[in-house]
């Protein structure tokens, strides 16, 4: 199509296209904004959160703001719930599209760490010894650390509050095959996620880090040849 009518149609489409792009960019920005962590009265009763509320209460008091830990916690819960409601309302016009295309995403800020952390451990077992090859955070057990600490690989074993990711079993199998190939004496391989309690700030670190508990353990034996 040419002439004045074609030019108007072309300009009209350019405007529509720009509006559509701006529409999706706007909602993508809103969806990508950080959201508060899970706030609840139960969570704020944990030792880490109680300690953090006391710390912030002292900080506010140092600048002349008189607030109690309970009032601060109630204010945070109210803010968090209000933020979530406002976010859901803002994204309502595009929520169906994001669900259909599986493009909905968000990342959460956290004010306090979890009380527990998990360390990945990999152990090779032979007839004569058990050798710990890799342990998260241990500078002396660094077998294949460049691979295991790569962010996309960590996602395959970083557990949620209930269980490791579904890919954990496949990763354990792949690692065991690699160990069996490189270590002819290895008979079994154990891949585990060890749960450890993190001490509160200012407390004796040795009292908290000493306790560990294997929670998700996969043991694989060399296949018969």
C-alpha positions as CSV (number, residue, x, y, z in Angstrom):
1,X,0.0,0.0,0.0
2,X,1.4,3.4,-1.0
3,X,0.4,7.0,-0.9
4,X,-1.1,9.0,2.0
5,X,-3.3,6.1,3.1
6,X,-0.3,3.8,3.3
7,X,1.7,6.3,5.2
8,X,-1.1,6.8,7.8
9,X,-1.4,3.0,8.2
10,X,2.3,2.7,8.7
11,X,2.4,5.4,11.3
12,X,-0.6,4.0,13.0
13,X,1.0,0.6,13.2
14,X,4.2,2.1,14.5
15,X,2.2,3.8,17.3
16,X,0.3,0.6,18.2
17,X,3.6,-1.4,18.2
18,X,5.3,1.2,20.5
19,X,2.3,1.2,22.9
20,X,2.4,-2.6,23.0
21,X,6.1,-2.7,23.7
22,X,5.8,0.0,26.4
23,X,2.8,-1.9,27.9
24,X,4.8,-5.1,28.3
25,X,8.0,-3.3,29.5
26,X,6.0,-1.5,32.2
27,X,4.5,-4.7,33.6
28,X,7.8,-6.5,33.3
29,X,9.5,-3.9,35.4
30,X,6.7,-4.1,38.0
31,X,7.0,-7.9,38.1
32,X,10.8,-7.7,38.5
33,X,10.8,-5.4,41.5
34,X,12.0,-7.0,44.6
35,X,9.4,-8.1,47.2
36,X,9.8,-8.5,50.9
37,X,10.5,-11.9,52.4
38,X,7.8,-14.0,54.0
39,X,6.6,-12.0,57.0
40,X,4.6,-13.7,59.7
41,X,4.3,-13.6,63.4
42,X,5.6,-17.2,63.5
43,X,8.7,-16.2,61.5
44,X,9.4,-13.2,63.7
45,X,9.4,-15.4,66.8
46,X,12.6,-17.3,65.5
47,X,15.8,-16.4,67.3
48,X,17.4,-14.8,64.3
49,X,14.4,-12.5,63.7
50,X,14.1,-11.6,67.4
51,X,17.8,-10.6,67.4
52,X,17.4,-8.6,64.3
53,X,14.3,-6.7,65.6
54,X,16.2,-5.8,68.8
55,X,19.1,-4.6,66.7
56,X,16.9,-2.4,64.5
57,X,15.0,-1.1,67.6
58,X,18.4,0.0,69.0
59,X,19.2,1.7,65.7
60,X,16.0,3.6,65.7
61,X,16.5,4.6,69.3
62,X,19.9,6.0,68.5
63,X,18.2,8.6,66.2
64,X,15.4,9.4,68.6
65,X,12.7,7.1,67.3
66,X,11.1,5.3,70.2
67,X,9.7,1.9,69.0
68,X,9.5,-1.5,70.6
69,X,10.6,-4.8,68.8
70,X,6.9,-5.8,68.8
71,X,5.8,-2.6,67.2
72,X,8.6,-2.8,64.6
73,X,7.6,-6.4,63.8
74,X,3.9,-5.5,63.4
75,X,4.9,-2.6,61.1
76,X,7.0,-4.9,58.9
77,X,4.2,-7.5,58.6
78,X,1.7,-4.8,57.7
79,X,4.1,-3.3,55.1
80,X,4.8,-6.7,53.6
81,X,1.2,-7.7,53.2
82,X,0.3,-4.3,51.8
83,X,3.2,-4.5,49.3
84,X,2.0,-7.9,48.1
85,X,-1.6,-6.7,47.7
86,X,-0.5,-3.7,45.7
87,X,1.8,-5.8,43.5
88,X,-1.0,-8.3,42.7
89,X,-3.4,-5.4,41.9
90,X,-0.8,-3.7,39.6
91,X,-0.1,-6.9,37.7
92,X,-3.7,-8.0,37.4
93,X,-4.1,-6.8,33.8
94,X,-1.3,-9.0,32.6
95,X,-1.3,-11.9,35.1
96,X,-3.1,-14.2,32.7
97,X,-0.6,-13.6,30.0
98,X,2.4,-14.2,32.3
99,X,0.9,-17.4,33.6
100,X,0.2,-18.6,30.1
101,X,3.7,-17.9,28.8
102,X,5.3,-18.8,32.2
103,X,7.1,-15.5,32.2
104,X,6.0,-14.4,35.7
105,X,9.0,-13.9,38.0
106,X,10.1,-12.1,41.1
107,X,13.0,-12.1,43.5
108,X,12.7,-11.6,47.2
109,X,14.8,-9.5,49.5
110,X,15.6,-11.0,52.9
111,X,16.2,-9.1,56.1
112,X,17.6,-12.1,58.0
113,X,19.3,-15.3,57.0
114,X,17.9,-18.7,57.6
115,X,18.9,-20.4,60.8
116,X,20.2,-23.4,58.9
117,X,22.5,-23.8,55.9
118,X,23.2,-26.8,53.7
119,X,26.7,-28.0,52.6
120,X,27.1,-30.3,49.6
121,X,29.5,-33.2,50.4
122,X,30.9,-35.8,48.0
123,X,32.6,-38.9,49.4
124,X,34.4,-41.7,47.5
125,X,34.5,-45.1,49.3
126,X,37.1,-47.7,48.5
127,X,37.9,-51.0,50.2
128,X,40.6,-49.3,52.3
129,X,39.3,-45.8,53.0
130,X,36.6,-43.2,52.7
131,X,37.8,-39.9,51.1
132,X,35.8,-36.7,51.4
133,X,36.4,-35.1,48.0
134,X,34.3,-32.0,48.1
135,X,32.6,-30.0,50.9
136,X,30.9,-26.6,50.5
137,X,33.0,-23.9,52.1
138,X,35.9,-26.2,52.9
139,X,39.1,-24.9,51.3
140,X,40.8,-28.3,51.6
141,X,38.0,-30.3,49.9
142,X,37.8,-28.7,46.4
143,X,37.3,-31.6,44.0
144,X,35.7,-30.2,40.8
145,X,34.8,-27.0,42.7
146,X,34.8,-24.8,39.6
147,X,31.9,-26.9,38.3
148,X,30.0,-27.5,41.5
149,X,30.1,-23.8,42.5
150,X,28.9,-22.5,39.2
151,X,25.6,-20.8,39.8
152,X,23.6,-22.9,37.3
153,X,25.0,-26.1,38.9
154,X,24.3,-24.9,42.4
155,X,20.7,-24.6,41.4
156,X,20.6,-28.4,41.0
157,X,21.4,-29.1,44.6
158,X,20.4,-26.0,46.7
159,X,17.5,-27.3,48.7
160,X,14.2,-25.6,49.5
161,X,12.8,-25.8,53.0
162,X,11.4,-29.3,52.2
163,X,13.6,-31.1,49.7
164,X,16.4,-30.7,47.2
165,X,15.5,-29.9,43.5
166,X,14.4,-32.8,41.3
167,X,17.7,-32.5,39.4
168,X,19.7,-33.4,42.5
169,X,19.5,-37.2,41.9
170,X,20.6,-36.8,38.3
171,X,23.5,-34.6,39.4
172,X,24.6,-37.2,42.0
173,X,24.5,-39.9,39.3
174,X,26.6,-37.8,36.9
175,X,29.2,-37.0,39.6
176,X,29.5,-40.6,40.7
177,X,30.1,-41.8,37.1
178,X,32.8,-39.2,36.8
179,X,34.4,-40.4,40.0
180,X,34.2,-44.1,39.1
181,X,35.9,-43.3,35.7
182,X,38.8,-41.3,37.3
183,X,39.2,-43.5,40.5
184,X,39.4,-47.2,39.7
185,X,39.5,-48.1,43.4
186,X,36.3,-46.3,44.2
187,X,33.5,-48.8,45.0
188,X,30.7,-46.4,46.2
189,X,30.0,-42.7,46.1
190,X,27.9,-40.8,48.6
191,X,26.5,-37.4,47.7
192,X,24.8,-35.6,50.6
193,X,23.4,-32.3,51.7
194,X,24.4,-31.7,55.3
195,X,22.3,-29.4,57.4
196,X,24.2,-27.1,59.7
197,X,22.9,-24.6,62.3
198,X,24.2,-21.0,61.9
199,X,25.1,-19.3,65.1
200,X,23.6,-15.9,65.9
201,X,25.7,-12.8,65.4
202,X,28.0,-12.2,68.3
203,X,27.6,-15.7,69.7
204,X,30.3,-18.4,70.0
205,X,30.5,-19.7,66.4
206,X,31.8,-23.1,67.5
207,X,28.7,-23.8,69.5
208,X,26.5,-23.6,66.4
209,X,28.7,-24.9,63.6
210,X,29.7,-28.0,65.4
211,X,26.3,-29.7,64.9
212,X,25.6,-31.1,61.5
213,X,23.0,-33.5,60.1
214,X,23.0,-35.3,56.8
215,X,19.5,-34.7,55.4
216,X,19.5,-35.7,51.8
217,X,21.8,-38.6,51.1
218,X,22.3,-40.5,47.8
219,X,24.7,-43.5,47.7
220,X,25.6,-45.0,44.4
221,X,27.6,-48.2,43.8
222,X,29.9,-49.0,40.9
223,X,28.0,-51.0,38.4
224,X,29.2,-54.6,37.8
225,X,31.5,-54.9,34.8
